[in-house]
Amino acid sequence: MGILRICKITPSECQSIVNTQSVALSLLVLVACAARASVPIYDVDVVHTYPHDVSAYTEGLFYLNGFLYESTGLEQHSTIRKVRIDTGAVVQKIDVPAEYFGEGIVNWGRHLISLTWKSHVGFVYDLASLKVQRQFQYEGEGWALTQDGKQLIMSDGTPELRFLNPQTLHETNRIQVTLDGKPVHNVNELEWVKGEIYANVWETNWIARIDPRDGHVVGVINLAGLLRPSDQVSGPDSVLNGIAYDAKGDRLFVTGKNWPKLFEIRLKKRIDASR
């Protein structure tokens, strides 16, 4: 009852959030529900709905020149693919070596850079042919990648984001993602949007808007109910994951692991967050 009384979002939303959390209950969710949380909450309108390959266990997503590039996970099933937005058709695909669990991807110049989950190995591909050019290594887990035009930004499942030199792929800096001074765990898929880092919080229906200068969360986006119950895919891992942004067209896309749909969404700030 205490959580419901102090919640800035509706009681039903809070109860749904609490019920879906596991042992690693996200601090983002707890603090976003607290009346003292100072950040704005955003809901979304769906602008367009597109088909998405239900077999795609989405780990990374980005938009480039009219196409989506998507990485999928799971050992022996990981892929990197180029996809038509309007039809969901895969126009180019490679299989990641079977021993690796594919994770986040990002473009840099003529290259596509990818992570793997627990192998401490990343790959640099030729963007046009998707042929491997070289490997690189990093400590810890690899979760997601994005870039701000100057550096690559990497998540590893902790509250920390790493900044990487895009040529050497060596780490240059870290920031800690915090909300009201508390670290946010399970920071996952990333996207650079209008000077902010958007990040899925794993196993929740929330996206955090992060200030890249200091890691402070400056807003949270509620995507609960985006996928209708009739479209839900069974399984605990079929969760929201995948953010892509078309800067030229100002289009924001989201999807999830094994979701049958990709959504173009528009944010709307809650005027009264207690409703």
NUTIKE-376915 format. One record per residue (C-alpha): x, y, z; residue in one letter. Coordinates in Angstrom, 2 decimals, padded with zeros to 5 digits. Example, Ala and Ser with C-alpha at 12.3 -4.5 7.8 and 13.67 -1.06 7.14 Angstrom:
# NUTIKE-376915
<atom><x>012.30</x><y>-004.50</y><z>007.80</z><lummi>A</lummi></atom>
<atom><x>013.67</x><y>-001.06</y><z>007.14</z><lummi>S</lummi></atom>
This chain:
# NUTIKE-376915
<atom><x>000.00</x><y>000.00</y><z>000.00</z><lummi>M</lummi></atom>
<atom><x>002.87</x><y>002.37</y><z>000.72</z><lummi>G</lummi></atom>
<atom><x>004.04</x><y>002.27</y><z>-002.88</z><lummi>I</lummi></atom>
<atom><x>000.56</x><y>002.94</y><z>-004.20</z><lummi>L</lummi></atom>
<atom><x>-000.02</x><y>005.92</y><z>-001.92</z><lummi>R</lummi></atom>
<atom><x>003.13</x><y>007.77</y><z>-002.94</z><lummi>I</lummi></atom>
<atom><x>003.03</x><y>006.85</y><z>-006.59</z><lummi>C</lummi></atom>
<atom><x>003.02</x><y>009.62</y><z>-009.21</z><lummi>K</lummi></atom>
<atom><x>001.58</x><y>007.27</y><z>-011.80</z><lummi>I</lummi></atom>
<atom><x>-001.64</x><y>005.35</y><z>-011.50</z><lummi>T</lummi></atom>
<atom><x>-002.02</x><y>002.59</y><z>-008.90</z><lummi>P</lummi></atom>
<atom><x>-002.71</x><y>000.00</y><z>-011.60</z><lummi>S</lummi></atom>
<atom><x>000.49</x><y>001.00</y><z>-013.43</z><lummi>E</lummi></atom>
<atom><x>002.53</x><y>000.77</y><z>-010.26</z><lummi>C</lummi></atom>
<atom><x>001.12</x><y>-002.63</y><z>-009.35</z><lummi>Q</lummi></atom>
<atom><x>001.87</x><y>-003.89</y><z>-012.85</z><lummi>S</lummi></atom>
<atom><x>005.43</x><y>-002.61</y><z>-012.57</z><lummi>I</lummi></atom>
<atom><x>005.97</x><y>-004.19</y><z>-009.16</z><lummi>V</lummi></atom>
<atom><x>004.52</x><y>-007.50</y><z>-010.31</z><lummi>N</lummi></atom>
<atom><x>006.83</x><y>-007.71</y><z>-013.32</z><lummi>T</lummi></atom>
<atom><x>010.07</x><y>-007.08</y><z>-011.44</z><lummi>Q</lummi></atom>
<atom><x>012.40</x><y>-009.89</y><z>-010.45</z><lummi>S</lummi></atom>
<atom><x>015.08</x><y>-009.96</y><z>-007.75</z><lummi>V</lummi></atom>
<atom><x>016.89</x><y>-007.05</y><z>-009.42</z><lummi>A</lummi></atom>
<atom><x>013.97</x><y>-004.64</y><z>-009.01</z><lummi>L</lummi></atom>
<atom><x>014.91</x><y>-001.61</y><z>-011.06</z><lummi>S</lummi></atom>
<atom><x>015.67</x><y>001.50</y><z>-009.05</z><lummi>L</lummi></atom>
<atom><x>014.33</x><y>003.48</y><z>-011.98</z><lummi>L</lummi></atom>
<atom><x>010.86</x><y>002.04</y><z>-011.45</z><lummi>V</lummi></atom>
<atom><x>010.91</x><y>002.51</y><z>-007.70</z><lummi>L</lummi></atom>
<atom><x>012.00</x><y>006.11</y><z>-007.86</z><lummi>V</lummi></atom>
<atom><x>009.74</x><y>006.99</y><z>-010.80</z><lummi>A</lummi></atom>
<atom><x>006.82</x><y>005.84</y><z>-008.67</z><lummi>C</lummi></atom>
<atom><x>007.86</x><y>008.01</y><z>-005.74</z><lummi>A</lummi></atom>
<atom><x>006.16</x><y>011.34</y><z>-005.21</z><lummi>A</lummi></atom>
<atom><x>009.52</x><y>013.04</y><z>-004.76</z><lummi>R</lummi></atom>
<atom><x>010.78</x><y>012.02</y><z>-008.22</z><lummi>A</lummi></atom>
<atom><x>011.63</x><y>015.24</y><z>-010.01</z><lummi>S</lummi></atom>
<atom><x>011.74</x><y>013.97</y><z>-013.60</z><lummi>V</lummi></atom>
<atom><x>008.86</x><y>014.25</y><z>-016.07</z><lummi>P</lummi></atom>
<atom><x>006.98</x><y>011.16</y><z>-017.22</z><lummi>I</lummi></atom>
<atom><x>006.09</x><y>010.70</y><z>-020.88</z><lummi>Y</lummi></atom>
<atom><x>003.43</x><y>008.54</y><z>-022.48</z><lummi>D</lummi></atom>
<atom><x>003.37</x><y>007.82</y><z>-026.20</z><lummi>V</lummi></atom>
<atom><x>001.10</x><y>007.99</y><z>-029.20</z><lummi>D</lummi></atom>
<atom><x>001.56</x><y>005.40</y><z>-031.94</z><lummi>V</lummi></atom>
<atom><x>002.16</x><y>007.12</y><z>-035.28</z><lummi>V</lummi></atom>
<atom><x>002.59</x><y>003.97</y><z>-037.39</z><lummi>H</lummi></atom>
<atom><x>002.76</x><y>000.23</y><z>-036.82</z><lummi>T</lummi></atom>
<atom><x>004.98</x><y>-001.98</y><z>-038.96</z><lummi>Y</lummi></atom>
<atom><x>005.52</x><y>-005.75</y><z>-039.12</z><lummi>P</lummi></atom>
<atom><x>008.47</x><y>-007.22</y><z>-037.22</z><lummi>H</lummi></atom>
<atom><x>009.95</x><y>-010.69</y><z>-037.48</z><lummi>D</lummi></atom>
<atom><x>008.59</x><y>-012.60</y><z>-034.51</z><lummi>V</lummi></atom>
<atom><x>011.64</x><y>-014.88</y><z>-034.57</z><lummi>S</lummi></atom>
<atom><x>013.97</x><y>-011.92</y><z>-034.00</z><lummi>A</lummi></atom>
<atom><x>015.27</x><y>-011.91</y><z>-030.44</z><lummi>Y</lummi></atom>
<atom><x>016.10</x><y>-008.22</y><z>-030.70</z><lummi>T</lummi></atom>
<atom><x>019.26</x><y>-007.02</y><z>-028.97</z><lummi>E</lummi></atom>
<atom><x>020.32</x><y>-003.98</y><z>-031.00</z><lummi>G</lummi></atom>
<atom><x>018.61</x><y>-001.62</y><z>-033.43</z><lummi>L</lummi></atom>
<atom><x>019.52</x><y>001.48</y><z>-035.39</z><lummi>F</lummi></atom>
<atom><x>018.25</x><y>003.43</y><z>-038.41</z><lummi>Y</lummi></atom>
<atom><x>020.41</x><y>004.36</y><z>-041.40</z><lummi>L</lummi></atom>
<atom><x>019.54</x><y>005.60</y><z>-044.88</z><lummi>N</lummi></atom>
<atom><x>015.99</x><y>004.30</y><z>-044.94</z><lummi>G</lummi></atom>
<atom><x>016.66</x><y>000.90</y><z>-043.38</z><lummi>F</lummi></atom>
<atom><x>016.77</x><y>-000.60</y><z>-039.92</z><lummi>L</lummi></atom>
<atom><x>019.81</x><y>-002.59</y><z>-038.85</z><lummi>Y</lummi></atom>
<atom><x>019.01</x><y>-005.18</y><z>-036.21</z><lummi>E</lummi></atom>
<atom><x>021.02</x><y>-007.64</y><z>-034.17</z><lummi>S</lummi></atom>
<atom><x>019.44</x><y>-010.72</y><z>-032.62</z><lummi>T</lummi></atom>
<atom><x>020.68</x><y>-012.82</y><z>-029.73</z><lummi>G</lummi></atom>
<atom><x>020.91</x><y>-016.37</y><z>-028.38</z><lummi>L</lummi></atom>
<atom><x>023.78</x><y>-018.77</y><z>-028.99</z><lummi>E</lummi></atom>
<atom><x>023.57</x><y>-020.52</y><z>-032.38</z><lummi>Q</lummi></atom>
<atom><x>020.80</x><y>-018.14</y><z>-033.45</z><lummi>H</lummi></atom>
<atom><x>022.42</x><y>-014.69</y><z>-033.35</z><lummi>S</lummi></atom>
<atom><x>022.25</x><y>-012.61</y><z>-036.53</z><lummi>T</lummi></atom>
<atom><x>022.85</x><y>-009.13</y><z>-037.88</z><lummi>I</lummi></atom>
<atom><x>020.38</x><y>-008.00</y><z>-040.50</z><lummi>R</lummi></atom>
<atom><x>019.32</x><y>-005.08</y><z>-042.67</z><lummi>K</lummi></atom>
<atom><x>015.54</x><y>-004.69</y><z>-042.70</z><lummi>V</lummi></atom>
<atom><x>012.91</x><y>-002.79</y><z>-044.69</z><lummi>R</lummi></atom>
<atom><x>010.84</x><y>-000.77</y><z>-042.27</z><lummi>I</lummi></atom>
<atom><x>007.54</x><y>-000.86</y><z>-044.15</z><lummi>D</lummi></atom>
<atom><x>007.44</x><y>-004.62</y><z>-044.70</z><lummi>T</lummi></atom>
<atom><x>009.81</x><y>-006.05</y><z>-042.12</z><lummi>G</lummi></atom>
<atom><x>011.55</x><y>-007.95</y><z>-044.91</z><lummi>A</lummi></atom>
<atom><x>015.17</x><y>-008.88</y><z>-044.31</z><lummi>V</lummi></atom>
<atom><x>017.23</x><y>-007.73</y><z>-047.31</z><lummi>V</lummi></atom>
<atom><x>020.66</x><y>-008.70</y><z>-045.98</z><lummi>Q</lummi></atom>
<atom><x>021.70</x><y>-010.99</y><z>-043.12</z><lummi>K</lummi></atom>
<atom><x>024.71</x><y>-012.69</y><z>-041.63</z><lummi>I</lummi></atom>
<atom><x>024.89</x><y>-015.32</y><z>-038.92</z><lummi>D</lummi></atom>
<atom><x>027.06</x><y>-014.53</y><z>-035.92</z><lummi>V</lummi></atom>
<atom><x>029.43</x><y>-017.45</y><z>-035.10</z><lummi>P</lummi></atom>
<atom><x>027.45</x><y>-020.04</y><z>-033.16</z><lummi>A</lummi></atom>
<atom><x>029.48</x><y>-019.75</y><z>-029.97</z><lummi>E</lummi></atom>
<atom><x>028.55</x><y>-016.08</y><z>-029.50</z><lummi>Y</lummi></atom>
<atom><x>025.43</x><y>-014.45</y><z>-028.10</z><lummi>F</lummi></atom>
<atom><x>024.94</x><y>-011.35</y><z>-030.24</z><lummi>G</lummi></atom>
<atom><x>024.18</x><y>-008.06</y><z>-028.54</z><lummi>E</lummi></atom>
<atom><x>024.20</x><y>-004.36</y><z>-029.42</z><lummi>G</lummi></atom>
<atom><x>025.24</x><y>-002.83</y><z>-032.74</z><lummi>I</lummi></atom>
<atom><x>026.05</x><y>000.64</y><z>-034.07</z><lummi>V</lummi></atom>
<atom><x>027.28</x><y>002.18</y><z>-037.30</z><lummi>N</lummi></atom>
<atom><x>030.45</x><y>004.24</y><z>-037.56</z><lummi>W</lummi></atom>
<atom><x>031.51</x><y>005.51</y><z>-040.96</z><lummi>G</lummi></atom>
<atom><x>031.76</x><y>002.53</y><z>-043.29</z><lummi>R</lummi></atom>
<atom><x>031.69</x><y>000.07</y><z>-040.42</z><lummi>H</lummi></atom>
<atom><x>029.17</x><y>-001.72</y><z>-038.24</z><lummi>L</lummi></atom>
<atom><x>030.37</x><y>-002.54</y><z>-034.74</z><lummi>I</lummi></atom>
<atom><x>028.81</x><y>-005.27</y><z>-032.60</z><lummi>S</lummi></atom>
<atom><x>029.07</x><y>-006.68</y><z>-029.09</z><lummi>L</lummi></atom>
<atom><x>028.61</x><y>-010.15</y><z>-027.64</z><lummi>T</lummi></atom>
<atom><x>027.16</x><y>-010.85</y><z>-024.23</z><lummi>W</lummi></atom>
<atom><x>029.66</x><y>-012.68</y><z>-022.02</z><lummi>K</lummi></atom>
<atom><x>032.49</x><y>-013.50</y><z>-024.42</z><lummi>S</lummi></atom>
<atom><x>034.33</x><y>-010.16</y><z>-024.00</z><lummi>H</lummi></atom>
<atom><x>034.60</x><y>-010.03</y><z>-027.79</z><lummi>V</lummi></atom>
<atom><x>033.27</x><y>-007.49</y><z>-030.26</z><lummi>G</lummi></atom>
<atom><x>033.37</x><y>-007.45</y><z>-034.05</z><lummi>F</lummi></atom>
<atom><x>033.92</x><y>-004.75</y><z>-036.66</z><lummi>V</lummi></atom>
<atom><x>032.12</x><y>-005.42</y><z>-039.95</z><lummi>Y</lummi></atom>
<atom><x>032.14</x><y>-003.73</y><z>-043.32</z><lummi>D</lummi></atom>
<atom><x>028.79</x><y>-001.94</y><z>-043.31</z><lummi>L</lummi></atom>
<atom><x>028.03</x><y>-002.63</y><z>-046.97</z><lummi>A</lummi></atom>
<atom><x>028.93</x><y>-006.31</y><z>-047.13</z><lummi>S</lummi></atom>
<atom><x>028.59</x><y>-007.25</y><z>-043.43</z><lummi>L</lummi></atom>
<atom><x>031.90</x><y>-009.11</y><z>-043.68</z><lummi>K</lummi></atom>
<atom><x>034.01</x><y>-009.29</y><z>-040.53</z><lummi>V</lummi></atom>
<atom><x>037.09</x><y>-007.07</y><z>-040.66</z><lummi>Q</lummi></atom>
<atom><x>038.47</x><y>-007.49</y><z>-037.16</z><lummi>R</lummi></atom>
<atom><x>037.75</x><y>-008.29</y><z>-033.54</z><lummi>Q</lummi></atom>
<atom><x>038.29</x><y>-006.33</y><z>-030.34</z><lummi>F</lummi></atom>
<atom><x>038.03</x><y>-007.13</y><z>-026.66</z><lummi>Q</lummi></atom>
<atom><x>036.56</x><y>-005.48</y><z>-023.58</z><lummi>Y</lummi></atom>
<atom><x>036.07</x><y>-006.29</y><z>-019.92</z><lummi>E</lummi></atom>
<atom><x>032.70</x><y>-007.25</y><z>-018.50</z><lummi>G</lummi></atom>
<atom><x>029.52</x><y>-007.94</y><z>-020.42</z><lummi>E</lummi></atom>
<atom><x>028.44</x><y>-006.34</y><z>-023.68</z><lummi>G</lummi></atom>
<atom><x>024.83</x><y>-005.16</y><z>-023.85</z><lummi>W</lummi></atom>
<atom><x>024.25</x><y>-002.22</y><z>-026.21</z><lummi>A</lummi></atom>
<atom><x>025.87</x><y>000.43</y><z>-028.37</z><lummi>L</lummi></atom>
<atom><x>025.01</x><y>003.84</y><z>-029.77</z><lummi>T</lummi></atom>
<atom><x>027.02</x><y>006.88</y><z>-030.88</z><lummi>Q</lummi></atom>
<atom><x>026.86</x><y>010.65</y><z>-030.63</z><lummi>D</lummi></atom>
<atom><x>028.86</x><y>011.49</y><z>-033.75</z><lummi>G</lummi></atom>
<atom><x>032.11</x><y>011.71</y><z>-031.78</z><lummi>K</lummi></atom>
<atom><x>032.24</x><y>008.63</y><z>-029.56</z><lummi>Q</lummi></atom>
<atom><x>030.62</x><y>005.25</y><z>-029.15</z><lummi>L</lummi></atom>
<atom><x>028.53</x><y>004.69</y><z>-026.04</z><lummi>I</lummi></atom>
<atom><x>028.25</x><y>001.20</y><z>-024.53</z><lummi>M</lummi></atom>
<atom><x>026.09</x><y>-000.37</y><z>-021.81</z><lummi>S</lummi></atom>
<atom><x>027.03</x><y>-003.49</y><z>-019.87</z><lummi>D</lummi></atom>
<atom><x>023.94</x><y>-004.12</y><z>-017.70</z><lummi>G</lummi></atom>
<atom><x>025.26</x><y>-002.09</y><z>-014.79</z><lummi>T</lummi></atom>
<atom><x>024.40</x><y>001.55</y><z>-014.01</z><lummi>P</lummi></atom>
<atom><x>027.55</x><y>002.61</y><z>-015.87</z><lummi>E</lummi></atom>
<atom><x>027.83</x><y>003.70</y><z>-019.49</z><lummi>L</lummi></atom>
<atom><x>031.22</x><y>003.54</y><z>-021.21</z><lummi>R</lummi></atom>
<atom><x>032.47</x><y>005.92</y><z>-023.88</z><lummi>F</lummi></atom>
<atom><x>034.73</x><y>004.36</y><z>-026.52</z><lummi>L</lummi></atom>
<atom><x>037.09</x><y>005.83</y><z>-029.09</z><lummi>N</lummi></atom>
<atom><x>035.45</x><y>004.77</y><z>-032.38</z><lummi>P</lummi></atom>
<atom><x>038.79</x><y>004.09</y><z>-034.09</z><lummi>Q</lummi></atom>
<atom><x>040.66</x><y>002.19</y><z>-031.36</z><lummi>T</lummi></atom>
<atom><x>037.53</x><y>000.99</y><z>-029.49</z><lummi>L</lummi></atom>
<atom><x>039.39</x><y>001.71</y><z>-026.26</z><lummi>H</lummi></atom>
<atom><x>037.43</x><y>003.10</y><z>-023.34</z><lummi>E</lummi></atom>
<atom><x>037.89</x><y>006.82</y><z>-022.73</z><lummi>T</lummi></atom>
<atom><x>035.37</x><y>007.63</y><z>-020.00</z><lummi>N</lummi></atom>
<atom><x>032.45</x><y>006.37</y><z>-017.92</z><lummi>R</lummi></atom>
<atom><x>029.37</x><y>007.89</y><z>-016.38</z><lummi>I</lummi></atom>
<atom><x>026.94</x><y>006.42</y><z>-013.87</z><lummi>Q</lummi></atom>
<atom><x>023.24</x><y>006.54</y><z>-014.71</z><lummi>V</lummi></atom>
<atom><x>021.32</x><y>007.89</y><z>-011.72</z><lummi>T</lummi></atom>
<atom><x>017.79</x><y>008.97</y><z>-010.91</z><lummi>L</lummi></atom>
<atom><x>017.38</x><y>011.29</y><z>-007.95</z><lummi>D</lummi></atom>
<atom><x>020.90</x><y>010.36</y><z>-006.93</z><lummi>G</lummi></atom>
<atom><x>020.37</x><y>006.59</y><z>-007.01</z><lummi>K</lummi></atom>
<atom><x>021.99</x><y>004.27</y><z>-009.57</z><lummi>P</lummi></atom>
<atom><x>019.78</x><y>002.79</y><z>-012.28</z><lummi>V</lummi></atom>
<atom><x>020.49</x><y>-000.89</y><z>-012.91</z><lummi>H</lummi></atom>
<atom><x>019.83</x><y>-003.01</y><z>-016.02</z><lummi>N</lummi></atom>
<atom><x>020.50</x><y>-000.18</y><z>-018.50</z><lummi>V</lummi></atom>
<atom><x>020.16</x><y>-001.97</y><z>-021.83</z><lummi>N</lummi></atom>
<atom><x>019.50</x><y>-000.98</y><z>-025.48</z><lummi>E</lummi></atom>
<atom><x>020.69</x><y>002.54</y><z>-026.29</z><lummi>L</lummi></atom>
<atom><x>019.90</x><y>005.24</y><z>-028.84</z><lummi>E</lummi></atom>
<atom><x>021.17</x><y>008.81</y><z>-029.27</z><lummi>W</lummi></atom>
<atom><x>018.18</x><y>011.14</y><z>-029.62</z><lummi>V</lummi></atom>
<atom><x>018.49</x><y>014.92</y><z>-029.83</z><lummi>K</lummi></atom>
<atom><x>021.46</x><y>015.15</y><z>-027.50</z><lummi>G</lummi></atom>
<atom><x>020.21</x><y>012.58</y><z>-025.00</z><lummi>E</lummi></atom>
<atom><x>020.80</x><y>008.87</y><z>-024.52</z><lummi>I</lummi></atom>
<atom><x>017.59</x><y>006.86</y><z>-024.56</z><lummi>Y</lummi></atom>
<atom><x>017.92</x><y>003.52</y><z>-022.77</z><lummi>A</lummi></atom>
<atom><x>015.63</x><y>000.56</y><z>-022.28</z><lummi>N</lummi></atom>
<atom><x>015.59</x><y>-000.63</y><z>-018.68</z><lummi>V</lummi></atom>
<atom><x>015.68</x><y>-004.40</y><z>-019.07</z><lummi>W</lummi></atom>
<atom><x>012.54</x><y>-006.34</y><z>-018.13</z><lummi>E</lummi></atom>
<atom><x>010.49</x><y>-003.18</y><z>-017.73</z><lummi>T</lummi></atom>
<atom><x>008.24</x><y>-001.10</y><z>-019.99</z><lummi>N</lummi></atom>
<atom><x>010.28</x><y>002.02</y><z>-019.33</z><lummi>W</lummi></atom>
<atom><x>012.83</x><y>003.99</y><z>-021.32</z><lummi>I</lummi></atom>
<atom><x>015.15</x><y>006.37</y><z>-019.47</z><lummi>A</lummi></atom>
<atom><x>016.21</x><y>009.67</y><z>-021.02</z><lummi>R</lummi></atom>
<atom><x>019.79</x><y>010.23</y><z>-019.87</z><lummi>I</lummi></atom>
<atom><x>021.93</x><y>013.37</y><z>-019.86</z><lummi>D</lummi></atom>
<atom><x>025.24</x><y>012.23</y><z>-021.42</z><lummi>P</lummi></atom>
<atom><x>027.25</x><y>014.81</y><z>-019.48</z><lummi>R</lummi></atom>
<atom><x>026.63</x><y>013.38</y><z>-016.01</z><lummi>D</lummi></atom>
<atom><x>024.34</x><y>010.34</y><z>-016.37</z><lummi>G</lummi></atom>
<atom><x>021.35</x><y>011.95</y><z>-014.70</z><lummi>H</lummi></atom>
<atom><x>017.96</x><y>010.65</y><z>-015.84</z><lummi>V</lummi></atom>
<atom><x>016.02</x><y>013.68</y><z>-017.07</z><lummi>V</lummi></atom>
<atom><x>012.80</x><y>011.88</y><z>-018.02</z><lummi>G</lummi></atom>
<atom><x>011.17</x><y>008.47</y><z>-018.19</z><lummi>V</lummi></atom>
<atom><x>008.95</x><y>007.11</y><z>-020.97</z><lummi>I</lummi></atom>
<atom><x>006.13</x><y>004.72</y><z>-020.12</z><lummi>N</lummi></atom>
<atom><x>005.47</x><y>002.10</y><z>-022.83</z><lummi>L</lummi></atom>
<atom><x>003.20</x><y>-000.17</y><z>-020.83</z><lummi>A</lummi></atom>
<atom><x>000.38</x><y>-001.50</y><z>-023.01</z><lummi>G</lummi></atom>
<atom><x>002.10</x><y>-000.66</y><z>-026.29</z><lummi>L</lummi></atom>
<atom><x>001.84</x><y>-004.27</y><z>-027.43</z><lummi>L</lummi></atom>
<atom><x>-001.74</x><y>-005.45</y><z>-027.13</z><lummi>R</lummi></atom>
<atom><x>-002.44</x><y>-008.69</y><z>-025.21</z><lummi>P</lummi></atom>
<atom><x>-003.52</x><y>-010.39</y><z>-028.45</z><lummi>S</lummi></atom>
<atom><x>-000.04</x><y>-009.72</y><z>-029.88</z><lummi>D</lummi></atom>
<atom><x>001.91</x><y>-010.83</y><z>-026.83</z><lummi>Q</lummi></atom>
<atom><x>004.44</x><y>-013.61</y><z>-027.34</z><lummi>V</lummi></atom>
<atom><x>004.72</x><y>-016.17</y><z>-024.56</z><lummi>S</lummi></atom>
<atom><x>007.94</x><y>-016.37</y><z>-022.60</z><lummi>G</lummi></atom>
<atom><x>009.55</x><y>-014.24</y><z>-019.89</z><lummi>P</lummi></atom>
<atom><x>012.19</x><y>-012.80</y><z>-022.22</z><lummi>D</lummi></atom>
<atom><x>009.81</x><y>-011.34</y><z>-024.81</z><lummi>S</lummi></atom>
<atom><x>010.23</x><y>-007.86</y><z>-023.41</z><lummi>V</lummi></atom>
<atom><x>010.59</x><y>-004.34</y><z>-024.73</z><lummi>L</lummi></atom>
<atom><x>014.04</x><y>-003.96</y><z>-026.31</z><lummi>N</lummi></atom>
<atom><x>015.09</x><y>-001.98</y><z>-029.35</z><lummi>G</lummi></atom>
<atom><x>015.18</x><y>001.78</y><z>-029.99</z><lummi>I</lummi></atom>
<atom><x>016.01</x><y>003.44</y><z>-033.31</z><lummi>A</lummi></atom>
<atom><x>015.88</x><y>007.09</y><z>-034.32</z><lummi>Y</lummi></atom>
<atom><x>015.66</x><y>008.68</y><z>-037.77</z><lummi>D</lummi></atom>
<atom><x>017.16</x><y>012.11</y><z>-037.08</z><lummi>A</lummi></atom>
<atom><x>016.37</x><y>013.56</y><z>-040.51</z><lummi>K</lummi></atom>
<atom><x>012.73</x><y>012.49</y><z>-040.39</z><lummi>G</lummi></atom>
<atom><x>012.43</x><y>012.91</y><z>-036.60</z><lummi>D</lummi></atom>
<atom><x>010.99</x><y>009.40</y><z>-036.28</z><lummi>R</lummi></atom>
<atom><x>011.39</x><y>007.26</y><z>-033.16</z><lummi>L</lummi></atom>
<atom><x>010.96</x><y>003.48</y><z>-033.42</z><lummi>F</lummi></atom>
<atom><x>010.68</x><y>000.83</y><z>-030.70</z><lummi>V</lummi></atom>
<atom><x>010.13</x><y>-002.92</y><z>-030.63</z><lummi>T</lummi></atom>
<atom><x>010.82</x><y>-005.91</y><z>-028.41</z><lummi>G</lummi></atom>
<atom><x>012.32</x><y>-009.37</y><z>-028.34</z><lummi>K</lummi></atom>
<atom><x>010.18</x><y>-011.63</y><z>-030.55</z><lummi>N</lummi></atom>
<atom><x>007.56</x><y>-008.93</y><z>-030.94</z><lummi>W</lummi></atom>
<atom><x>005.41</x><y>-009.14</y><z>-034.09</z><lummi>P</lummi></atom>
<atom><x>005.32</x><y>-005.37</y><z>-034.45</z><lummi>K</lummi></atom>
<atom><x>007.61</x><y>-002.36</y><z>-034.68</z><lummi>L</lummi></atom>
<atom><x>006.12</x><y>000.95</y><z>-033.54</z><lummi>F</lummi></atom>
<atom><x>006.82</x><y>004.50</y><z>-034.61</z><lummi>E</lummi></atom>
<atom><x>005.94</x><y>006.58</y><z>-031.57</z><lummi>I</lummi></atom>
<atom><x>005.58</x><y>010.21</y><z>-030.52</z><lummi>R</lummi></atom>
<atom><x>006.17</x><y>011.29</y><z>-026.94</z><lummi>L</lummi></atom>
<atom><x>003.65</x><y>013.29</y><z>-024.92</z><lummi>K</lummi></atom>
<atom><x>004.48</x><y>014.69</y><z>-021.51</z><lummi>K</lummi></atom>
<atom><x>002.02</x><y>014.04</y><z>-018.73</z><lummi>R</lummi></atom>
<atom><x>000.50</x><y>017.27</y><z>-017.51</z><lummi>I</lummi></atom>
<atom><x>-000.66</x><y>015.65</y><z>-014.28</z><lummi>D</lummi></atom>
<atom><x>001.54</x><y>012.63</y><z>-013.54</z><lummi>A</lummi></atom>
<atom><x>-000.70</x><y>011.55</y><z>-010.65</z><lummi>S</lummi></atom>
<atom><x>-003.51</x><y>010.55</y><z>-013.02</z><lummi>R</lummi></atom>
